[in-house]
Amino acid sequence: MSVSRPSSQKPTVIGFPFIIRALIFIGCTILGIALGYFIPMIAQWAATLPWIPFQGPLKLISSFSGAWVTTVVTSILGLLVGLWFAEEVIKDTLRVVVSGEMIRLEKDGGGQELSFENISMVFLDGKQLVLLGHAGQELAREKYEWASERIVSALTAHGYAWSPDGDPYKGQYHRWVHDTPDLPPAVNALLKAREKALKKEDGREAKELRSEAAKHGVVVRDEETRQYWRMQATEPR
């Protein structure tokens, strides 16, 4: 696969615009304050229902009275929870910086930077942004649900090869089953552990195990909890 020479344009940043970020913080803050304000009243109502657990803490909270506790203390707590939640929402959303020299993926407080020369193809696999290397290996796979049209425009404008039909290797994947004979025992062990992580919805563990499989030359993709695999050093069909 070949790619165009890097462009001289300024880097393009794709992520939540300022106005959306502001709305998230404002909305979560308002909801947090409202929830904090009504917590004593909610607890008082819940304490009257004997089937609801944690009756002790509920009765303690419902014993709060007076404007000071209700409007200041619990509202401030709700405000802090709202701010924390807004920050987590923004951190969990992929931010992509595209230039003629590199693509930087930022998420969960961390980042991954990949140079133009090492990227052969970029595509969307459902709601996941995938970057491929020249040996068919996956350099990155991150969930991306925001403004996919913008990212396509940014990548093509900066000279990256974009696959409009999705994964060029999609015809080479095989359904993984326990102890697949075409895979070494180490990879089968990794995919068995990864199957458990997928069923537990442990995304971080599943991502780490996918990276470990890649070290053995195996590319893994998912459909819900089903895993599919192919070898890296192949040509797309």
Buried (B, 14 or more C-beta within 10 A) or exposed (E): BEBEEBBEEEBBBBBBEEEBBEEBBEBBBEBBBEBBBBBBBEBBEBBEEEEEEEBEEBEEBBEBEEEEBBEEBBBEBBBBBBBEBBBEBBEEBBBBBBBBBBBBBBBEEEEEEBEBEBBBBBBBBEEBBBBBBBEBBBBBBBEBEBBEEBBBBBBBEBBBBBBEEEBBBBEBBEEBEEEBEEBEEEBBBBBBBBBEBBEEEBEEBBEBBBEBBBEEBBBBBBEEBEBBBBBBEEEBE
